Amino acid sequence: MDSRQLSHFLRVRREALTPGEVGVVSSTRRRTPGLRREEVAARAGISTDYYTRLEQARAPQPSTPVLRGLTRALRLTLDERDHLFRLAGHTAPDRLSTDDHVSPVLLGLLDRLHDMPAQVMTDLGETLAQNALATAVFGDHTRLIGPERSAVYRWFTSPDARAAYPPEDRARESRTLAADLRSALVRRGDARARALVDKLLRDSAEFAALWSAHDVAVLRSRRKRIRHPETGLLEFDCQALLEEDRSQILALFVPAPGTDTADRLALLGVLRAGQHH
């Protein structure tokens, strides 16, 4: 681990980011350029004290989850991410076998979407990044590990995953998720996708029955209804913006016209903001 170079790299990248680039609304005048240390720490999911010690070359070696958090918080490119890992004494992640890196462009879009839930997901249903409203509506799914990282796996194996969906919508959701996973499996052809499908076939009779129907579809747009414990029924027109290789998706949850979902989301935003003060 090269603590001196690591500290310099973190400081330079932090000072290069403007608050507006990452959706930070600043009410006070800033004496120094870029983001504050506490803003980077909060976005990376670490304490301000630990981040400060990293910048001062006084911290122990950061773990790979910490480095992934810093990669997103500082809007690093793939080359910059690899550089960060190496400075911290870790091997850079294999670009061919991991989907964890979210492009700065997609993260920038997320930060500008304040009036609707939005999240970046892999085509295996793993949530990589969420804006505040998506976390408020769906919960924080970015920290899950193992098969539970996949929304498809959770849907077929955990009753909690279905609890917010009206019962009459659940069969259609099951068919849609199975058909989309079939498309992802063939498109990717990799061990991660195969392992997920094999585990679902073992763990869910419902999934196995749907899988045998061999339906294929790529999720692009659909109506989704969620019964939220704080605001009641939310209705969305979901739109999936696909990257060119379709391995990552920016999922937008647009309040459905003719419903009061936009008002309910605004209320939810106020409630959550109050909880953090």
C-alpha atoms as an extended CHARMM CRD file, in Angstrom:
* protein
*
       277  EXT
         1         1  MET       CA              0.0000000000        0.0000000000        0.0000000000  PROA      1               0.0000000000
         2         2  ASP       CA              1.3710000000        3.4100000000       -1.0220000000  PROA      2               0.0000000000
         3         3  SER       CA             -0.2660000000        5.6340000000        1.6120000000  PROA      3               0.0000000000
         4         4  ARG       CA              1.3320000000        8.8400000000        0.3810000000  PROA      4               0.0000000000
         5         5  GLN       CA              0.2230000000        8.4750000000       -3.2320000000  PROA      5               0.0000000000
         6         6  LEU       CA             -3.1800000000        7.1690000000       -2.1550000000  PROA      6               0.0000000000
         7         7  SER       CA             -3.7860000000       10.2160000000        0.0310000000  PROA      7               0.0000000000
         8         8  HSD       CA             -2.7470000000       12.5820000000       -2.7680000000  PROA      8               0.0000000000
         9         9  PHE       CA             -4.9540000000       10.8170000000       -5.3410000000  PROA      9               0.0000000000
        10        10  LEU       CA             -8.0170000000       10.9420000000       -3.0640000000  PROA      10              0.0000000000
        11        11  ARG       CA             -7.5420000000       14.6350000000       -2.3160000000  PROA      11              0.0000000000
        12        12  VAL       CA             -7.0240000000       15.5830000000       -5.9670000000  PROA      12              0.0000000000
        13        13  ARG       CA            -10.0870000000       13.6340000000       -7.1150000000  PROA      13              0.0000000000
        14        14  ARG       CA            -12.2280000000       15.0780000000       -4.2910000000  PROA      14              0.0000000000
        15        15  GLU       CA            -11.2190000000       18.6500000000       -5.1240000000  PROA      15              0.0000000000
        16        16  ALA       CA            -11.9370000000       18.0680000000       -8.8280000000  PROA      16              0.0000000000
        17        17  LEU       CA            -15.6310000000       17.2980000000       -8.1860000000  PROA      17              0.0000000000
        18        18  THR       CA            -18.1070000000       20.1440000000       -7.8980000000  PROA      18              0.0000000000
        19        19  PRO       CA            -21.1100000000       19.8000000000       -5.5790000000  PROA      19              0.0000000000
        20        20  GLY       CA            -23.4600000000       20.1880000000       -8.5440000000  PROA      20              0.0000000000
        21        21  GLU       CA            -21.8780000000       17.2340000000      -10.3390000000  PROA      21              0.0000000000
        22        22  VAL       CA            -22.9400000000       14.8530000000       -7.5840000000  PROA      22              0.0000000000
        23        23  GLY       CA            -26.2720000000       16.4580000000       -6.6990000000  PROA      23              0.0000000000
        24        24  VAL       CA            -25.0910000000       18.1600000000       -3.4870000000  PROA      24              0.0000000000
        25        25  VAL       CA            -27.0740000000       21.3230000000       -2.7700000000  PROA      25              0.0000000000
        26        26  SER       CA            -24.8240000000       23.7400000000       -0.9160000000  PROA      26              0.0000000000
        27        27  SER       CA            -26.4010000000       26.5350000000        1.1070000000  PROA      27              0.0000000000
        28        28  THR       CA            -23.1330000000       27.9930000000        2.3290000000  PROA      28              0.0000000000
        29        29  ARG       CA            -20.2250000000       29.5170000000        0.4730000000  PROA      29              0.0000000000
        30        30  ARG       CA            -17.2630000000       27.1640000000        0.1120000000  PROA      30              0.0000000000
        31        31  ARG       CA            -13.7540000000       28.2850000000        0.9240000000  PROA      31              0.0000000000
        32        32  THR       CA            -12.0840000000       25.3550000000       -0.8290000000  PROA      32              0.0000000000
        33        33  PRO       CA            -12.7530000000       23.7330000000       -4.2200000000  PROA      33              0.0000000000
        34        34  GLY       CA            -14.5880000000       20.4800000000       -4.7100000000  PROA      34              0.0000000000
        35        35  LEU       CA            -16.4700000000       18.3340000000       -2.2390000000  PROA      35              0.0000000000
        36        36  ARG       CA            -15.9500000000       18.3650000000        1.4990000000  PROA      36              0.0000000000
        37        37  ARG       CA            -14.4320000000       15.3090000000        3.1530000000  PROA      37              0.0000000000
        38        38  GLU       CA            -17.6660000000       14.5330000000        5.0160000000  PROA      38              0.0000000000
        39        39  GLU       CA            -19.5970000000       14.5990000000        1.7110000000  PROA      39              0.0000000000
        40        40  VAL       CA            -17.2790000000       12.0460000000        0.1100000000  PROA      40              0.0000000000
        41        41  ALA       CA            -17.3500000000        9.8770000000        3.2310000000  PROA      41              0.0000000000
        42        42  ALA       CA            -21.1550000000        9.8900000000        3.3580000000  PROA      42              0.0000000000
        43        43  ARG       CA            -21.4280000000        8.9540000000       -0.3070000000  PROA      43              0.0000000000
        44        44  ALA       CA            -18.8670000000        6.1640000000        0.1430000000  PROA      44              0.0000000000
        45        45  GLY       CA            -20.6010000000        4.7730000000        3.2340000000  PROA      45              0.0000000000
        46        46  ILE       CA            -17.6380000000        5.2870000000        5.5740000000  PROA      46              0.0000000000
        47        47  SER       CA            -16.9620000000        7.5490000000        8.5590000000  PROA      47              0.0000000000
        48        48  THR       CA            -15.5900000000       11.0450000000        8.0270000000  PROA      48              0.0000000000
        49        49  ASP       CA            -12.8160000000       10.2580000000       10.5060000000  PROA      49              0.0000000000
        50        50  TYR       CA            -11.6360000000        7.2380000000        8.5170000000  PROA      50              0.0000000000
        51        51  TYR       CA            -11.7700000000        9.0980000000        5.2160000000  PROA      51              0.0000000000
        52        52  THR       CA             -9.8300000000       11.9870000000        6.7390000000  PROA      52              0.0000000000
        53        53  ARG       CA             -7.1330000000        9.6040000000        7.9290000000  PROA      53              0.0000000000
        54        54  LEU       CA             -6.9310000000        8.1160000000        4.4220000000  PROA      54              0.0000000000
        55        55  GLU       CA             -6.2900000000       11.5830000000        3.0080000000  PROA      55              0.0000000000
        56        56  GLN       CA             -3.6970000000       12.1980000000        5.7030000000  PROA      56              0.0000000000
        57        57  ALA       CA             -1.8900000000        8.8890000000        4.9950000000  PROA      57              0.0000000000
        58        58  ARG       CA             -2.6080000000        7.7200000000        8.5720000000  PROA      58              0.0000000000
        59        59  ALA       CA             -5.2330000000        5.0120000000        7.9510000000  PROA      59              0.0000000000
        60        60  PRO       CA             -4.8280000000        1.2200000000        7.7850000000  PROA      60              0.0000000000
        61        61  GLN       CA             -5.3100000000       -0.4850000000        4.4380000000  PROA      61              0.0000000000
        62        62  PRO       CA             -8.8810000000        0.0410000000        3.1680000000  PROA      62              0.0000000000
        63        63  SER       CA            -10.9590000000       -3.0150000000        2.2950000000  PROA      63              0.0000000000
        64        64  THR       CA            -12.2830000000       -3.6820000000       -1.1970000000  PROA      64              0.0000000000
        65        65  PRO       CA            -15.8710000000       -2.6390000000       -0.2230000000  PROA      65              0.0000000000
        66        66  VAL       CA            -14.4740000000        0.6940000000        0.9920000000  PROA      66              0.0000000000
        67        67  LEU       CA            -12.6030000000        1.1140000000       -2.3000000000  PROA      67              0.0000000000
        68        68  ARG       CA            -15.7670000000        0.3430000000       -4.2760000000  PROA      68              0.0000000000
        69        69  GLY       CA            -17.6080000000        2.9760000000       -2.2470000000  PROA      69              0.0000000000
        70        70  LEU       CA            -14.8590000000        5.5320000000       -2.9250000000  PROA      70              0.0000000000
        71        71  THR       CA            -14.9160000000        4.6610000000       -6.6350000000  PROA      71              0.0000000000
        72        72  ARG       CA            -18.5740000000        5.6560000000       -6.8340000000  PROA      72              0.0000000000
        73        73  ALA       CA            -18.3250000000        8.6250000000       -4.4860000000  PROA      73              0.0000000000
        74        74  LEU       CA            -15.4560000000       10.1460000000       -6.4870000000  PROA      74              0.0000000000
        75        75  ARG       CA            -16.9290000000        9.2770000000       -9.9200000000  PROA      75              0.0000000000
        76        76  LEU       CA            -13.8150000000        7.3580000000      -10.9710000000  PROA      76              0.0000000000
        77        77  THR       CA            -13.3780000000        5.9210000000      -14.4430000000  PROA      77              0.0000000000
        78        78  LEU       CA            -12.3440000000        2.2760000000      -14.8030000000  PROA      78              0.0000000000
        79        79  ASP       CA             -8.6870000000        3.2860000000      -15.2030000000  PROA      79              0.0000000000
        80        80  GLU       CA             -8.8780000000        5.4870000000      -12.1040000000  PROA      80              0.0000000000
        81        81  ARG       CA            -10.6180000000        2.7190000000      -10.1550000000  PROA      81              0.0000000000
        82        82  ASP       CA             -7.8470000000        0.2570000000      -11.0430000000  PROA      82              0.0000000000
        83        83  HSD       CA             -5.2530000000        2.8600000000       -9.9870000000  PROA      83              0.0000000000
        84        84  LEU       CA             -7.0360000000        3.3510000000       -6.6390000000  PROA      84              0.0000000000
        85        85  PHE       CA             -7.0560000000       -0.3890000000       -5.9190000000  PROA      85              0.0000000000
        86        86  ARG       CA             -3.3570000000       -0.7270000000       -6.7100000000  PROA      86              0.0000000000
        87        87  LEU       CA             -2.3670000000        2.2650000000       -4.5850000000  PROA      87              0.0000000000
        88        88  ALA       CA             -4.2860000000        0.6520000000       -1.7170000000  PROA      88              0.0000000000
        89        89  GLY       CA             -2.3410000000       -2.5930000000       -2.1380000000  PROA      89              0.0000000000
        90        90  HSD       CA             -5.1130000000       -4.6130000000       -3.7920000000  PROA      90              0.0000000000
        91        91  THR       CA             -5.2970000000       -6.3240000000       -7.1650000000  PROA      91              0.0000000000
        92        92  ALA       CA             -7.4810000000       -4.3600000000       -9.5690000000  PROA      92              0.0000000000
        93        93  PRO       CA            -10.8570000000       -6.0760000000      -10.1760000000  PROA      93              0.0000000000
        94        94  ASP       CA            -11.1600000000       -8.2600000000      -13.2590000000  PROA      94              0.0000000000
        95        95  ARG       CA            -13.0570000000       -6.1720000000      -15.7940000000  PROA      95              0.0000000000
        96        96  LEU       CA            -14.4920000000       -9.2340000000      -17.5230000000  PROA      96              0.0000000000
        97        97  SER       CA            -15.9860000000      -10.9570000000      -14.4820000000  PROA      97              0.0000000000
        98        98  THR       CA            -17.4080000000       -8.0750000000      -12.4510000000  PROA      98              0.0000000000
        99        99  ASP       CA            -20.3040000000       -5.7070000000      -13.0920000000  PROA      99              0.0000000000
       100       100  ASP       CA            -19.6830000000       -3.5500000000      -10.0330000000  PROA      100             0.0000000000
       101       101  HSD       CA            -18.2560000000       -0.4810000000      -11.7390000000  PROA      101             0.0000000000
       102       102  VAL       CA            -20.9200000000        2.0800000000      -12.6340000000  PROA      102             0.0000000000
       103       103  SER       CA            -19.9350000000        4.6400000000      -15.2450000000  PROA      103             0.0000000000
       104       104  PRO       CA            -19.6490000000        8.2640000000      -14.0440000000  PROA      104             0.0000000000
       105       105  VAL       CA            -22.2300000000        9.1990000000      -16.6950000000  PROA      105             0.0000000000
       106       106  LEU       CA            -24.8900000000        6.9110000000      -15.1800000000  PROA      106             0.0000000000
       107       107  LEU       CA            -24.0430000000        8.0890000000      -11.6500000000  PROA      107             0.0000000000
       108       108  GLY       CA            -24.3240000000       11.6890000000      -12.8260000000  PROA      108             0.0000000000
       109       109  LEU       CA            -27.7880000000       11.0000000000      -14.2070000000  PROA      109             0.0000000000
       110       110  LEU       CA            -28.8250000000        9.3700000000      -10.9200000000  PROA      110             0.0000000000
       111       111  ASP       CA            -27.8120000000       12.4350000000       -8.9420000000  PROA      111             0.0000000000
       112       112  ARG       CA            -29.9000000000       14.7380000000      -11.1280000000  PROA      112             0.0000000000
       113       113  LEU       CA            -33.0960000000       12.7480000000      -10.6790000000  PROA      113             0.0000000000
       114       114  HSD       CA            -34.6910000000       14.1300000000       -7.5240000000  PROA      114             0.0000000000
       115       115  ASP       CA            -38.4060000000       13.6610000000       -8.2570000000  PROA      115             0.0000000000
       116       116  MET       CA            -38.4760000000        9.9740000000       -9.1890000000  PROA      116             0.0000000000
       117       117  PRO       CA            -36.8230000000        6.7640000000       -7.9520000000  PROA      117             0.0000000000
       118       118  ALA       CA            -33.9440000000        5.5830000000      -10.1230000000  PROA      118             0.0000000000
       119       119  GLN       CA            -31.2870000000        2.9050000000       -9.7630000000  PROA      119             0.0000000000
       120       120  VAL       CA            -28.4940000000        1.2630000000      -11.7440000000  PROA      120             0.0000000000
       121       121  MET       CA            -28.7710000000       -2.5260000000      -11.9610000000  PROA      121             0.0000000000
       122       122  THR       CA            -27.0120000000       -5.3640000000      -13.7160000000  PROA      122             0.0000000000
       123       123  ASP       CA            -28.9720000000       -7.5660000000      -16.0980000000  PROA      123             0.0000000000
       124       124  LEU       CA            -28.9390000000      -10.2040000000      -13.3280000000  PROA      124             0.0000000000
       125       125  GLY       CA            -31.0250000000       -7.8900000000      -11.1470000000  PROA      125             0.0000000000
       126       126  GLU       CA            -28.1910000000       -6.7240000000       -8.8570000000  PROA      126             0.0000000000
       127       127  THR       CA            -28.5740000000       -3.1370000000       -7.6210000000  PROA      127             0.0000000000
       128       128  LEU       CA            -25.3310000000       -1.1780000000       -7.9240000000  PROA      128             0.0000000000
       129       129  ALA       CA            -26.4620000000        2.3690000000       -7.1250000000  PROA      129             0.0000000000
       130       130  GLN       CA            -29.6940000000        4.0600000000       -6.0180000000  PROA      130             0.0000000000
       131       131  ASN       CA            -30.8290000000        7.6240000000       -5.6090000000  PROA      131             0.0000000000
       132       132  ALA       CA            -32.4330000000        8.6820000000       -2.3280000000  PROA      132             0.0000000000
       133       133  LEU       CA            -36.0120000000        8.1100000000       -3.4930000000  PROA      133             0.0000000000
       134       134  ALA       CA            -35.2460000000        4.6010000000       -4.7660000000  PROA      134             0.0000000000
       135       135  THR       CA            -33.8040000000        3.7090000000       -1.3730000000  PROA      135             0.0000000000
       136       136  ALA       CA            -36.8740000000        5.1820000000        0.3320000000  PROA      136             0.0000000000
       137       137  VAL       CA            -39.2790000000        3.1810000000       -1.8730000000  PROA      137             0.0000000000
       138       138  PHE       CA            -37.4610000000       -0.1360000000       -2.2470000000  PROA      138             0.0000000000
       139       139  GLY       CA            -34.9140000000       -0.1830000000        0.5940000000  PROA      139             0.0000000000
       140       140  ASP       CA            -31.1160000000       -0.1520000000        0.3090000000  PROA      140             0.0000000000
       141       141  HSD       CA            -30.1730000000       -3.1120000000       -1.8720000000  PROA      141             0.0000000000
       142       142  THR       CA            -26.6330000000       -2.0100000000       -2.7270000000  PROA      142             0.0000000000
       143       143  ARG       CA            -25.0310000000       -3.7140000000        0.2770000000  PROA      143             0.0000000000
       144       144  LEU       CA            -26.4600000000       -7.1880000000       -0.2570000000  PROA      144             0.0000000000
       145       145  ILE       CA            -24.0350000000      -10.0210000000       -1.0180000000  PROA      145             0.0000000000
       146       146  GLY       CA            -24.2190000000      -13.4870000000       -2.5240000000  PROA      146             0.0000000000
       147       147  PRO       CA            -27.3030000000      -14.6690000000       -4.4350000000  PROA      147             0.0000000000
       148       148  GLU       CA            -29.4530000000      -12.2020000000       -2.4430000000  PROA      148             0.0000000000
       149       149  ARG       CA            -27.8450000000       -9.3990000000       -4.4440000000  PROA      149             0.0000000000
       150       150  SER       CA            -30.1560000000      -10.3780000000       -7.2970000000  PROA      150             0.0000000000
       151       151  ALA       CA            -33.7300000000       -9.0780000000       -7.1570000000  PROA      151             0.0000000000
       152       152  VAL       CA            -34.7200000000      -12.0950000000       -9.2480000000  PROA      152             0.0000000000
       153       153  TYR       CA            -33.3510000000      -14.5090000000       -6.6370000000  PROA      153             0.0000000000
       154       154  ARG       CA            -34.9910000000      -12.5970000000       -3.7900000000  PROA      154             0.0000000000
       155       155  TRP       CA            -38.3270000000      -12.5520000000       -5.6310000000  PROA      155             0.0000000000
       156       156  PHE       CA            -38.4770000000      -16.3280000000       -5.9680000000  PROA      156             0.0000000000
       157       157  THR       CA            -37.0130000000      -17.2540000000       -2.5700000000  PROA      157             0.0000000000
       158       158  SER       CA            -38.0340000000      -14.5680000000       -0.0480000000  PROA      158             0.0000000000
       159       159  PRO       CA            -41.6660000000      -13.7870000000        0.8430000000  PROA      159             0.0000000000
       160       160  ASP       CA            -40.5160000000      -10.3300000000        1.9660000000  PROA      160             0.0000000000
       161       161  ALA       CA            -39.5710000000       -9.4700000000       -1.6210000000  PROA      161             0.0000000000
       162       162  ARG       CA            -43.2080000000       -9.7900000000       -2.6980000000  PROA      162             0.0000000000
       163       163  ALA       CA            -44.8790000000       -8.2490000000        0.3130000000  PROA      163             0.0000000000
       164       164  ALA       CA            -45.2110000000       -4.7600000000       -1.2050000000  PROA      164             0.0000000000
       165       165  TYR       CA            -46.6870000000       -6.0240000000       -4.4930000000  PROA      165             0.0000000000
       166       166  PRO       CA            -50.4970000000       -6.3320000000       -4.8310000000  PROA      166             0.0000000000
       167       167  PRO       CA            -51.2820000000      -10.0960000000       -4.9560000000  PROA      167             0.0000000000
       168       168  GLU       CA            -52.9030000000       -9.8190000000       -8.3880000000  PROA      168             0.0000000000
       169       169  ASP       CA            -49.6380000000       -8.4530000000       -9.8720000000  PROA      169             0.0000000000
       170       170  ARG       CA            -47.2980000000      -11.1660000000       -8.6000000000  PROA      170             0.0000000000
       171       171  ALA       CA            -47.7920000000      -13.8840000000      -11.2390000000  PROA      171             0.0000000000
       172       172  ARG       CA            -47.0530000000      -11.4240000000      -14.0300000000  PROA      172             0.0000000000
       173       173  GLU       CA            -43.9680000000      -10.1770000000      -12.2080000000  PROA      173             0.0000000000
       174       174  SER       CA            -42.7140000000      -13.7660000000      -11.8640000000  PROA      174             0.0000000000
       175       175  ARG       CA            -43.1420000000      -14.4510000000      -15.5840000000  PROA      175             0.0000000000
       176       176  THR       CA            -41.4660000000      -11.1760000000      -16.5270000000  PROA      176             0.0000000000
       177       177  LEU       CA            -38.4180000000      -11.7440000000      -14.3130000000  PROA      177             0.0000000000
       178       178  ALA       CA            -37.9050000000      -15.3240000000      -15.5030000000  PROA      178             0.0000000000
       179       179  ALA       CA            -38.1610000000      -14.3120000000      -19.1720000000  PROA      179             0.0000000000
       180       180  ASP       CA            -35.6960000000      -11.4350000000      -18.7100000000  PROA      180             0.0000000000
       181       181  LEU       CA            -33.2050000000      -13.7000000000      -16.9020000000  PROA      181             0.0000000000
       182       182  ARG       CA            -33.4160000000      -16.2310000000      -19.7550000000  PROA      182             0.0000000000
       183       183  SER       CA            -32.4110000000      -13.4880000000      -22.1810000000  PROA      183             0.0000000000
       184       184  ALA       CA            -29.5430000000      -12.3540000000      -19.9230000000  PROA      184             0.0000000000
       185       185  LEU       CA            -28.2110000000      -15.8950000000      -19.5130000000  PROA      185             0.0000000000
       186       186  VAL       CA            -27.8730000000      -16.4960000000      -23.2420000000  PROA      186             0.0000000000
       187       187  ARG       CA            -26.5590000000      -12.9950000000      -23.9570000000  PROA      187             0.0000000000
       188       188  ARG       CA            -23.8760000000      -13.2030000000      -21.2400000000  PROA      188             0.0000000000
       189       189  GLY       CA            -23.0530000000      -16.9000000000      -21.4020000000  PROA      189             0.0000000000
       190       190  ASP       CA            -20.9200000000      -16.5920000000      -18.2820000000  PROA      190             0.0000000000
       191       191  ALA       CA            -20.5110000000      -18.5920000000      -15.0860000000  PROA      191             0.0000000000
       192       192  ARG       CA            -22.1530000000      -15.9750000000      -12.8540000000  PROA      192             0.0000000000
       193       193  ALA       CA            -25.4160000000      -16.0400000000      -14.7890000000  PROA      193             0.0000000000
       194       194  ARG       CA            -25.3820000000      -19.8420000000      -14.9950000000  PROA      194             0.0000000000
       195       195  ALA       CA            -24.7550000000      -20.1710000000      -11.2640000000  PROA      195             0.0000000000
       196       196  LEU       CA            -27.6820000000      -17.8600000000      -10.4760000000  PROA      196             0.0000000000
       197       197  VAL       CA            -30.0510000000      -19.8360000000      -12.7090000000  PROA      197             0.0000000000
       198       198  ASP       CA            -28.8750000000      -23.1750000000      -11.2830000000  PROA      198             0.0000000000
       199       199  LYS       CA            -29.4310000000      -21.9620000000       -7.7100000000  PROA      199             0.0000000000
       200       200  LEU       CA            -32.9050000000      -20.6680000000       -8.5860000000  PROA      200             0.0000000000
       201       201  LEU       CA            -33.7880000000      -24.0190000000      -10.1850000000  PROA      201             0.0000000000
       202       202  ARG       CA            -32.7620000000      -25.7560000000       -6.9570000000  PROA      202             0.0000000000
       203       203  ASP       CA            -34.4120000000      -23.3020000000       -4.5590000000  PROA      203             0.0000000000
       204       204  SER       CA            -37.7130000000      -22.4030000000       -6.2580000000  PROA      204             0.0000000000
       205       205  ALA       CA            -40.2620000000      -24.7870000000       -7.7770000000  PROA      205             0.0000000000
       206       206  GLU       CA            -42.1560000000      -21.7930000000       -9.1620000000  PROA      206             0.0000000000
       207       207  PHE       CA            -39.0540000000      -20.5680000000      -10.9880000000  PROA      207             0.0000000000
       208       208  ALA       CA            -38.3250000000      -24.0660000000      -12.3270000000  PROA      208             0.0000000000
       209       209  ALA       CA            -41.8490000000      -24.2870000000      -13.7780000000  PROA      209             0.0000000000
       210       210  LEU       CA            -41.5650000000      -20.8830000000      -15.4410000000  PROA      210             0.0000000000
       211       211  TRP       CA            -38.0680000000      -21.6780000000      -16.7100000000  PROA      211             0.0000000000
       212       212  SER       CA            -39.3620000000      -24.7810000000      -18.4780000000  PROA      212             0.0000000000
       213       213  ALA       CA            -41.7440000000      -22.5640000000      -20.4910000000  PROA      213             0.0000000000
       214       214  HSD       CA            -38.6580000000      -20.9560000000      -22.1350000000  PROA      214             0.0000000000
       215       215  ASP       CA            -40.1830000000      -17.4690000000      -22.3550000000  PROA      215             0.0000000000
       216       216  VAL       CA            -37.7080000000      -14.7900000000      -23.4700000000  PROA      216             0.0000000000
       217       217  ALA       CA            -38.0570000000      -11.0160000000      -23.0970000000  PROA      217             0.0000000000
       218       218  VAL       CA            -35.8300000000       -8.0430000000      -22.3300000000  PROA      218             0.0000000000
       219       219  LEU       CA            -37.3020000000       -5.6810000000      -19.7510000000  PROA      219             0.0000000000
       220       220  ARG       CA            -37.7060000000       -2.2110000000      -21.2760000000  PROA      220             0.0000000000
       221       221  SER       CA            -40.9290000000       -0.6920000000      -19.9790000000  PROA      221             0.0000000000
       222       222  ARG       CA            -43.8730000000       -1.7690000000      -17.8320000000  PROA      222             0.0000000000
       223       223  ARG       CA            -46.2840000000       -0.6190000000      -15.1220000000  PROA      223             0.0000000000
       224       224  LYS       CA            -45.2720000000       -1.4170000000      -11.5300000000  PROA      224             0.0000000000
       225       225  ARG       CA            -47.3840000000       -0.9930000000       -8.3890000000  PROA      225             0.0000000000
       226       226  ILE       CA            -45.8520000000       -0.8840000000       -4.9180000000  PROA      226             0.0000000000
       227       227  ARG       CA            -47.7610000000       -0.6360000000       -1.6440000000  PROA      227             0.0000000000
       228       228  HSD       CA            -45.4800000000        1.4400000000        0.5730000000  PROA      228             0.0000000000
       229       229  PRO       CA            -45.9830000000        1.3050000000        4.3650000000  PROA      229             0.0000000000
       230       230  GLU       CA            -45.6680000000        5.0850000000        4.7740000000  PROA      230             0.0000000000
       231       231  THR       CA            -47.4680000000        6.4810000000        1.7270000000  PROA      231             0.0000000000
       232       232  GLY       CA            -49.7580000000        3.7530000000        0.4020000000  PROA      232             0.0000000000
       233       233  LEU       CA            -50.0180000000        2.6290000000       -3.2200000000  PROA      233             0.0000000000
       234       234  LEU       CA            -47.3890000000        3.9440000000       -5.6380000000  PROA      234             0.0000000000
       235       235  GLU       CA            -47.8440000000        3.3780000000       -9.3910000000  PROA      235             0.0000000000
       236       236  PHE       CA            -44.9190000000        3.7380000000      -11.7670000000  PROA      236             0.0000000000
       237       237  ASP       CA            -44.2750000000        3.5500000000      -15.4640000000  PROA      237             0.0000000000
       238       238  CYS       CA            -40.8930000000        1.8120000000      -15.3910000000  PROA      238             0.0000000000
       239       239  GLN       CA            -38.4210000000        2.5730000000      -18.1360000000  PROA      239             0.0000000000
       240       240  ALA       CA            -35.1270000000        0.7110000000      -18.5060000000  PROA      240             0.0000000000
       241       241  LEU       CA            -32.3180000000        2.5220000000      -20.3060000000  PROA      241             0.0000000000
       242       242  LEU       CA            -29.8490000000       -0.1130000000      -21.4650000000  PROA      242             0.0000000000
       243       243  GLU       CA            -26.1200000000        0.3140000000      -21.9700000000  PROA      243             0.0000000000
       244       244  GLU       CA            -24.8630000000       -0.8140000000      -25.3570000000  PROA      244             0.0000000000
       245       245  ASP       CA            -23.8280000000       -4.2790000000      -24.1300000000  PROA      245             0.0000000000
       246       246  ARG       CA            -26.9730000000       -4.4530000000      -21.9390000000  PROA      246             0.0000000000
       247       247  SER       CA            -24.9830000000       -5.5560000000      -18.8960000000  PROA      247             0.0000000000
       248       248  GLN       CA            -26.1310000000       -2.5120000000      -16.8920000000  PROA      248             0.0000000000
       249       249  ILE       CA            -29.5160000000       -0.8140000000      -16.7900000000  PROA      249             0.0000000000
       250       250  LEU       CA            -30.6130000000        2.5950000000      -15.5670000000  PROA      250             0.0000000000
       251       251  ALA       CA            -34.0910000000        1.8650000000      -14.2260000000  PROA      251             0.0000000000
       252       252  LEU       CA            -36.3880000000        4.9010000000      -13.9970000000  PROA      252             0.0000000000
       253       253  PHE       CA            -39.6220000000        4.7540000000      -12.0120000000  PROA      253             0.0000000000
       254       254  VAL       CA            -41.7770000000        7.5420000000      -13.4420000000  PROA      254             0.0000000000
       255       255  PRO       CA            -44.9460000000        8.4020000000      -11.4750000000  PROA      255             0.0000000000
       256       256  ALA       CA            -47.8640000000        7.1140000000      -13.5520000000  PROA      256             0.0000000000
       257       257  PRO       CA            -50.0210000000        9.8730000000      -15.0910000000  PROA      257             0.0000000000
       258       258  GLY       CA            -53.4840000000       10.1620000000      -13.6070000000  PROA      258             0.0000000000
       259       259  THR       CA            -52.3720000000        8.9060000000      -10.1820000000  PROA      259             0.0000000000
       260       260  ASP       CA            -51.2920000000       10.7570000000       -7.0490000000  PROA      260             0.0000000000
       261       261  THR       CA            -47.9470000000        8.9350000000       -6.9870000000  PROA      261             0.0000000000
       262       262  ALA       CA            -45.9310000000       12.1250000000       -7.5800000000  PROA      262             0.0000000000
       263       263  ASP       CA            -47.5290000000       13.7330000000       -4.5040000000  PROA      263             0.0000000000
       264       264  ARG       CA            -46.9580000000       10.6080000000       -2.4300000000  PROA      264             0.0000000000
       265       265  LEU       CA            -43.2800000000       10.5260000000       -3.4860000000  PROA      265             0.0000000000
       266       266  ALA       CA            -42.8790000000       14.1630000000       -2.5080000000  PROA      266             0.0000000000
       267       267  LEU       CA            -44.3420000000       13.3270000000        0.9140000000  PROA      267             0.0000000000
       268       268  LEU       CA            -41.9830000000       10.3530000000        1.2550000000  PROA      268             0.0000000000
       269       269  GLY       CA            -39.0240000000       12.5840000000        0.4210000000  PROA      269             0.0000000000
       270       270  VAL       CA            -40.0500000000       15.0280000000        3.1470000000  PROA      270             0.0000000000
       271       271  LEU       CA            -40.5320000000       12.2180000000        5.6760000000  PROA      271             0.0000000000
       272       272  ARG       CA            -37.0900000000       10.7520000000        4.9540000000  PROA      272             0.0000000000
       273       273  ALA       CA            -35.4010000000       14.1450000000        5.0440000000  PROA      273             0.0000000000
       274       274  GLY       CA            -36.9480000000       14.7200000000        8.4870000000  PROA      274             0.0000000000
       275       275  GLN       CA            -35.5600000000       11.3940000000        9.7230000000  PROA      275             0.0000000000
       276       276  HSD       CA            -32.0180000000       12.5100000000        8.8660000000  PROA      276             0.0000000000
       277       277  HSD       CA            -32.1880000000       15.7380000000       10.8210000000  PROA      277             0.0000000000
